[in-house]
Amino acid sequence: MKKLVSLVLALVLALSMMSFAAAEDPFVISVLLPEFPADIDFVMEDNPVLNKIQELSGVKLDIHWGPNSTYAEIFSTTLADANPPMLVSATNARDPQVINSAKAGAFWDLTSFVNDPENYPYLSAGNQNIYKSISVEDKLYGIYRSRAFPRGGIYYRLDIAKEVGFDKEVKTIDDLTELAEKLAGYSADTYALNMCSYTAGTINVITVAMGAPNTWGVDADGNIYPAHKSEGYKKGLDWLRHLYEIGGIDPNFAQISTSDWDTIERNNKAFMRFDCLDNAHRQQEWFENNAGATTQLFQTVGPVAKEDGSITVWPQNEGFVGEILVMKNAVKEEDLPKVMKFLDWCNSPEGQTIINAGLEGLTYDVDEEGFRYVPEEKSDEYSKNSQMYHNNVNQLGMGVPGNLETPKARVNRGATELRQRYEDLNVELAPYAVLNPCAGLASETQVNFGAQLDPIISDAAVQYIAGLIDEAGLQAAWDEWAAMGGDQMTAEYNEAYHAAHD
């Protein structure tokens, strides 16, 4: 009997050791992420950040980078690839190609996972309204990447503004116009407004500030209409056209890559930007770390009132930007829970901290109050480490339960309180944010032909700003949009809107 017991114990021990060894073998997950900028030498082998992710999550990441300037094309090709990465970051969750691919069965249905708090506590803690907004036919195919709301806005070079005689707070459209015109006259080889090939953000900020709706609006009769049919949209385009005419916008703006957007400001070639407000403190800190700045160079703009006193703000996002998709032909059904466990871990406190910030002693230190920070004497070292080992790993971040990072970052760094101002402005601007009434609604025409229809409007706007077409040309483009499917899309959104609200 003793021999039998000993044999059983030996077998149990052997089996347990085999299981432990198997558990130590990492589960490899391949992922496609956008990269900003695209010229960083990211280290994959013996990367301490990736090693720590593997240690804590049991997953070895195989990261494929796509330069942001060409990411749309790379993303499109990836969806058609017979052997795609397991996880793919979609920068636009409502892109027609994403919706069509979801309907065609390209992605796993994740609905049951986000509704399982016992096994996926962090994914299930996400905002159910946002999950609903990115669902397709009531099924969820991605995990949204949360964003601060409203986030979009205006910032400018405070020191240059003072040089050209503007030394007051921007509170009205007239103030903004005065500032832009004065910045335009700073010198012959600089520009007031930093615009690049990503024209949508710039156009949306100013047109909504002028009173246009956010993509779609609701008229006095309760019907849906496209933003370009509003008076505010045309006023916004006229504002940009005027600034272009007086030399306030680079004539080549439509050809400037998004990867060069920051560089233009850092080379002191443009002094105002309509974009994510948090970029202001990032630019400020870059100047402090790389150009020796010791005073505040940038300022963020708060609510900007129209002539009638009303304030309208483009929110830049609906509380999310893009999503992480799980490719069905890259992930076996039996492996899907492992992939979802990893995504759940990414949203945990330790997952968020590593993905968004890196590692203590490598990319940041912790001060006596328990906050993350970068000591001045380690700035160059940590910046280099961040580029080599962390790069844009944060593009895998989702943050669906909110910011659970631990330790959290110290809000203000360097010479200014721009980070705190950004946090404050998110609260101050939120009541004025103009939401898209069609977010989450379906239009078959948008899904099937949106990729052809949307550029008609955006291309015409760019051409009008640059003086290549006049008002008649702008109207002709709008008429073409309507005839090619825009009117049908409007009717479909109206039907969906009234079905949801009447």
C-alpha positions in Angstrom: 0.0 0.0 0.0 2.8 2.4 0.9 4.4 1.7 -2.5 1.1 2.4 -4.2 0.6 5.7 -2.3 4.2 6.7 -3.1 3.7 5.9 -6.7 0.5 8.0 -6.8 2.2 10.9 -5.1 5.1 10.7 -7.5 2.7 10.8 -10.4 0.8 13.7 -9.0 4.0 15.6 -8.4 5.2 14.8 -11.9 2.0 16.0 -13.4 2.0 19.2 -11.3 5.5 19.9 -12.4 4.5 19.4 -16.1 1.5 21.7 -15.6 3.7 24.4 -14.0 6.2 24.1 -16.8 3.4 24.5 -19.3 2.1 27.5 -17.5 5.5 29.1 -17.7 5.5 28.9 -21.5 4.1 32.3 -22.5 1.1 32.7 -24.7 2.1 34.7 -27.7 -0.2 37.4 -28.9 0.5 39.4 -32.1 -0.8 42.9 -32.3 -0.9 45.7 -34.9 -0.6 49.2 -33.4 -0.2 52.7 -34.9 3.2 54.4 -34.3 3.8 58.2 -33.7 6.4 58.9 -35.1 7.5 56.1 -37.3 11.3 56.5 -37.0 11.9 55.1 -33.5 14.1 52.1 -33.1 11.9 50.0 -30.9 13.7 47.1 -29.2 11.7 43.9 -29.2 14.2 41.4 -27.8 15.1 41.6 -24.1 12.8 44.6 -23.8 12.3 45.1 -20.0 8.8 46.6 -20.5 7.7 43.6 -22.7 9.4 41.2 -20.3 7.5 42.7 -17.3 4.2 42.4 -19.3 5.0 38.8 -19.9 5.9 38.1 -16.3 2.7 39.6 -15.0 0.2 38.6 -17.6 1.8 35.4 -19.0 1.6 36.9 -22.5 4.5 37.5 -24.9 3.7 40.4 -27.2 4.7 40.3 -30.9 4.1 43.9 -31.9 3.7 45.0 -35.5 3.9 48.8 -36.0 2.1 50.8 -38.6 3.2 54.4 -39.2 0.3 56.7 -38.3 0.6 58.6 -41.6 -0.2 55.4 -43.6 -2.0 53.4 -40.9 -5.4 53.6 -42.7 -3.9 51.7 -45.7 -2.1 49.2 -43.4 -5.2 48.6 -41.4 -7.2 48.0 -44.6 -4.7 45.6 -45.9 -4.5 43.8 -42.6 -8.2 43.1 -42.5 -7.9 41.4 -45.9 -4.8 39.4 -44.9 -5.1 35.7 -44.6 -2.8 35.7 -41.6 -3.4 38.9 -39.6 -2.2 39.7 -36.1 -4.5 38.5 -33.4 -5.3 42.0 -32.1 -5.7 45.0 -34.3 -6.1 48.6 -33.2 -8.8 50.3 -35.2 -8.5 54.1 -35.0 -12.1 54.6 -36.0 -14.6 52.2 -34.5 -17.4 53.4 -36.8 -15.3 53.1 -40.0 -17.5 51.5 -42.7 -14.8 48.9 -43.3 -14.8 47.9 -39.7 -18.6 47.6 -39.7 -18.7 45.6 -42.9 -15.9 43.3 -41.7 -17.8 42.7 -38.4 -20.9 41.8 -40.3 -18.8 39.5 -42.5 -17.5 37.6 -39.5 -13.9 38.9 -39.5 -13.9 39.6 -35.7 -14.9 37.6 -32.6 -18.1 38.6 -30.9 -17.0 39.9 -27.4 -20.4 40.7 -26.0 -20.4 37.8 -23.5 -17.0 38.7 -22.2 -17.8 42.3 -21.3 -20.9 41.0 -19.5 -18.9 38.6 -17.3 -17.8 40.6 -14.2 -16.7 37.5 -12.4 -14.0 36.5 -15.0 -13.4 39.8 -16.7 -13.9 42.5 -14.0 -12.1 45.3 -15.7 -13.7 44.8 -19.2 -17.1 44.6 -17.6 -16.6 47.8 -15.7 -16.5 49.7 -19.0 -19.2 52.3 -20.0 -22.1 50.3 -21.3 -23.3 53.3 -23.4 -19.9 53.5 -25.1 -20.0 49.7 -25.7 -23.4 50.2 -27.3 -22.1 53.1 -29.5 -19.5 50.8 -31.1 -21.7 47.8 -31.3 -22.7 46.4 -34.7 -26.2 44.9 -34.9 -26.3 44.7 -31.1 -23.1 42.7 -31.0 -19.8 44.0 -29.6 -16.7 43.3 -31.7 -14.1 45.5 -30.0 -12.9 47.0 -26.7 -13.0 50.7 -26.9 -10.0 52.9 -26.2 -11.3 55.5 -23.7 -10.5 59.2 -24.1 -10.9 62.3 -21.9 -14.0 64.2 -22.8 -14.3 66.7 -24.5 -10.4 67.0 -25.0 -10.5 68.9 -28.4 -9.7 72.6 -28.4 -7.3 75.4 -29.1 -3.8 76.2 -27.8 -1.2 78.8 -28.9 2.2 80.2 -28.2 1.7 82.6 -25.4 5.2 84.2 -25.7 4.8 84.8 -29.5 1.3 86.2 -29.0 2.7 88.8 -26.5 5.4 89.7 -29.0 2.8 90.6 -31.7 0.7 92.6 -29.2 -1.9 90.1 -28.0 -1.9 89.9 -24.3 -5.3 89.0 -23.1 -7.4 85.9 -22.6 -9.2 84.4 -25.6 -12.9 84.5 -24.7 -14.7 85.2 -28.0 -14.5 84.4 -31.7 -13.4 88.0 -32.2 -10.5 87.5 -29.8 -9.5 84.3 -31.6 -9.6 86.1 -35.0 -7.5 89.0 -33.6 -5.0 86.5 -32.2 -4.8 84.5 -35.5 -4.4 87.6 -37.6 -1.6 89.0 -35.5 0.2 85.6 -35.4 -0.1 85.5 -39.2 1.9 88.7 -39.4 4.8 87.6 -37.2 7.2 86.9 -40.0 7.3 85.9 -43.7 8.4 82.3 -43.0 6.1 81.4 -40.1 2.4 80.7 -39.9 -0.4 81.4 -37.4 -2.2 78.1 -37.6 -0.4 74.7 -37.6 -2.5 72.6 -40.1 -1.5 69.2 -41.6 -3.1 66.4 -43.7 -5.4 65.6 -40.8 -7.7 68.5 -41.6 -10.8 67.1 -40.0 -9.8 68.1 -36.5 -9.0 71.6 -37.4 -12.1 72.1 -39.4 -14.3 70.5 -36.8 -13.0 72.7 -34.0 -13.7 76.0 -35.8 -16.9 75.0 -37.5 -18.5 73.8 -34.3 -17.2 76.8 -32.5 -19.1 78.9 -35.1 -22.3 76.9 -34.4 -22.2 73.9 -36.7 -23.3 70.5 -35.4 -21.0 67.7 -34.8 -21.1 65.7 -38.1 -24.9 65.6 -38.0 -27.4 67.9 -36.4 -31.1 68.0 -35.5 -33.1 70.9 -37.0 -36.1 72.8 -35.5 -38.5 70.2 -36.8 -36.5 67.4 -35.2 -35.0 66.1 -38.3 -31.4 65.0 -39.0 -29.3 67.0 -41.4 -25.6 67.0 -42.3 -23.2 69.5 -40.7 -22.1 71.1 -43.9 -25.6 72.4 -44.5 -25.4 74.6 -41.4 -24.5 78.3 -41.4 -21.8 77.7 -38.8 -20.0 75.2 -41.0 -19.6 77.8 -43.8 -18.5 80.4 -41.3 -15.8 78.1 -40.0 -14.5 77.4 -43.6 -14.6 81.2 -44.3 -12.6 81.8 -41.2 -9.9 79.4 -42.3 -10.0 80.6 -45.9 -9.4 84.2 -44.7 -6.4 83.1 -42.5 -5.0 81.2 -45.5 -5.4 84.3 -47.7 -3.4 86.5 -45.3 -0.5 83.9 -45.1 -1.6 82.4 -41.8 -1.6 78.8 -43.0 1.2 76.9 -44.8 0.1 76.6 -48.5 1.2 72.9 -48.4 -0.8 72.1 -45.3 -2.7 69.2 -47.0 0.6 67.4 -47.8 2.1 67.8 -44.3 2.2 64.4 -42.5 0.7 64.1 -39.1 4.2 62.8 -37.9 5.5 66.3 -38.7 2.8 68.2 -36.8 4.6 68.5 -33.5 7.9 69.2 -35.3 6.5 72.3 -36.9 5.8 73.9 -33.6 9.1 72.7 -32.1 10.9 74.4 -35.0 8.9 77.7 -34.2 7.2 77.7 -37.6 3.6 77.8 -36.4 2.1 79.2 -33.3 -1.5 78.0 -32.9 -3.2 74.6 -33.2 -6.7 73.2 -33.1 -6.2 69.7 -31.7 -6.2 67.7 -28.5 -5.7 70.2 -25.6 -3.3 67.9 -23.8 -0.8 68.3 -26.5 -0.2 71.8 -25.2 1.5 70.6 -22.0 3.4 68.0 -23.9 4.8 70.6 -26.2 5.6 72.9 -23.2 7.5 70.0 -21.5 9.4 69.3 -24.7 10.6 72.9 -24.8 11.6 72.7 -21.2 13.5 69.4 -21.7 15.0 70.2 -25.1 15.2 73.9 -25.5 15.8 75.1 -22.0 12.5 76.8 -21.5 11.9 78.0 -17.9 8.6 80.0 -18.4 5.2 79.1 -19.8 5.3 79.2 -23.7 1.9 77.7 -24.4 -1.6 78.5 -23.4 -4.8 76.6 -23.8 -8.1 78.3 -24.6 -11.2 77.9 -22.6 -14.8 78.5 -23.8 -15.0 80.7 -26.8 -18.3 82.7 -27.2 -20.0 83.6 -30.5 -21.4 87.0 -31.1 -24.7 86.0 -29.4 -22.9 84.8 -26.4 -23.5 81.1 -27.0 -20.7 78.5 -26.7 -20.3 75.3 -28.6 -17.4 73.0 -28.5 -16.3 70.1 -30.7 -15.6 67.2 -28.2 -13.0 65.5 -30.4 -14.5 62.1 -29.3 -17.5 60.5 -27.8 -15.6 59.3 -24.7 -13.6 56.9 -26.9 -11.3 56.9 -29.9 -11.1 53.6 -31.8 -11.1 50.1 -30.4 -9.1 46.9 -30.1 -10.4 44.1 -32.4 -9.8 40.4 -32.0 -9.3 38.8 -35.5 -11.3 35.6 -35.8 -9.0 33.9 -38.4 -6.0 34.5 -36.1 -7.4 33.4 -32.8 -8.8 29.9 -32.2 -12.0 29.7 -30.3 -10.4 27.8 -27.5 -7.7 30.5 -27.2 -10.3 33.4 -27.1 -10.6 33.4 -23.3 -6.8 33.7 -23.0 -6.8 36.7 -25.3 -9.7 38.3 -23.4 -8.0 37.6 -20.1 -5.0 39.6 -21.4 -7.2 42.5 -22.5 -8.8 42.4 -19.1 -5.3 42.6 -17.5 -4.4 45.5 -19.8 -7.2 47.4 -18.1 -6.1 46.5 -14.5 -4.1 48.9 -12.4 -0.7 47.2 -13.1 -1.6 46.7 -16.8 -2.6 50.3 -17.3 0.5 51.6 -15.5 3.0 49.6 -17.5 1.2 50.1 -20.8 0.9 53.8 -20.3 4.0 54.7 -18.4 6.6 51.9 -18.6 8.6 50.9 -15.5 9.8 52.5 -12.4 13.6 53.1 -12.7 13.4 52.8 -16.5 11.0 55.5 -17.7 10.0 57.2 -14.4 10.7 57.5 -10.7 8.3 57.8 -7.8 8.5 60.8 -5.5 8.1 61.0 -1.7 4.3 61.6 -2.1 3.9 58.4 -4.2 3.5 60.1 -7.6 5.3 59.2 -10.9 7.7 61.8 -12.2 10.8 62.1 -14.3 13.7 63.8 -12.5 15.4 66.5 -14.5 18.8 64.8 -14.2 17.3 61.6 -15.7 15.3 63.3 -18.4 17.5 62.3 -21.3 18.1 58.8 -20.0 14.4 58.1 -19.4 13.4 59.7 -22.7 15.8 57.4 -24.6 14.6 54.4 -22.6 11.0 55.3 -23.4 11.7 55.4 -27.1 13.6 52.2 -27.1 11.5 50.1 -24.8 8.1 51.8 -24.4 7.6 53.7 -27.7 3.9 53.6 -28.5 3.0 50.6 -26.4 0.4 52.9 -24.9 -1.6 52.4 -28.1 -2.6 49.1 -26.6 -4.1 51.0 -23.7 -7.9 51.0 -23.3 -8.7 52.3 -19.8 -12.3 51.2 -20.0 -12.7 51.3 -16.1 -11.2 54.7 -16.0 -7.6 55.6 -14.9 -6.5 53.0 -12.5 -2.8 53.6 -12.8 -0.7 53.1 -9.7 1.3 55.1 -9.0 -0.5 57.9 -10.8 1.5 60.6 -12.6 2.1 63.9 -10.8 -0.3 66.3 -12.6 2.1 69.3 -13.1 5.6 69.0 -14.3 8.2 71.6 -15.0 7.6 75.3 -15.0 3.8 75.5 -15.6 0.5 74.2 -14.5 -0.8 73.4 -18.0 -1.5 69.8 -17.0 -3.8 70.9 -14.3 -5.4 73.5 -16.6 -6.1 70.6 -19.1 -7.9 68.6 -16.4 -9.9 71.7 -15.4 -10.8 72.5 -19.0 -12.2 69.0 -19.5 -14.7 69.8 -16.8 -15.3 73.4 -17.9 -15.9 72.6 -21.5 -17.9 69.5 -21.1 -21.3 71.3 -20.8 -20.7 73.0 -24.1 -19.7 69.8 -26.0 -21.9 69.2 -29.1 -22.6 65.5 -29.4 -23.3 63.6 -32.7 -27.0 62.6 -32.6 -26.3 59.8 -35.0 -23.5 58.2 -33.0 -24.5 54.5 -32.6 -27.2 54.7 -35.2 -26.9 52.7 -38.4 -27.1 53.8 -42.1 -26.6 51.2 -44.8 -25.4 53.9 -47.2 -22.8 55.1 -44.7 -21.6 51.6 -44.2 -21.5 50.7 -47.9 -20.5 54.0 -49.5 -19.3 56.3 -46.7 -15.7 55.7 -47.8 -16.6 57.3 -51.1 -19.0 60.0 -49.8 -17.1 61.4 -46.9 -14.1 62.6 -48.9 -16.4 64.6 -51.2 -17.1 66.9 -48.3 -13.7 66.9 -46.8 -11.8 67.4 -50.1 -14.1 70.3 -51.0 -13.5 71.9 -47.6 -9.7 71.8 -48.1 -10.0 73.1 -51.7 -12.2 76.0 -50.5 -9.8 76.9 -47.7 -6.9 76.9 -50.1 -8.8 79.1 -52.6 -8.9 76.4 -55.3 -12.7 76.6 -55.5 -15.2 79.3 -54.7 -18.6 79.1 -53.1 -20.1 77.7 -56.3 -17.5 74.9 -56.4 -18.2 74.2 -52.7 -22.0 73.9 -53.4 -21.3 71.7 -56.4 -19.4 69.3 -54.2 -22.3 69.3 -51.7 -24.8 68.6 -54.5 -22.6 65.8 -55.8 -22.5 64.3 -52.3 -26.3 64.5 -52.0 -26.8 62.9 -55.5 -24.3 60.1 -54.9 -25.9 58.9 -51.7 -25.8 61.7 -49.2 -29.6 62.3 -49.3 -30.2 58.6 -48.9 -27.8 58.5 -45.9 -29.6 61.4 -44.4 -33.0 59.7 -44.8 -31.7 56.5 -43.2 -30.3 58.4 -40.2 -33.6 60.2 -39.9 -35.5 56.9 -39.8 -33.1 55.4 -37.2 -33.1 58.6 -35.2 -36.9 58.9 -35.0 -37.2 55.2 -34.3 -34.9 55.7 -31.3 -36.4 58.9 -30.0 -40.1 59.2 -31.1 
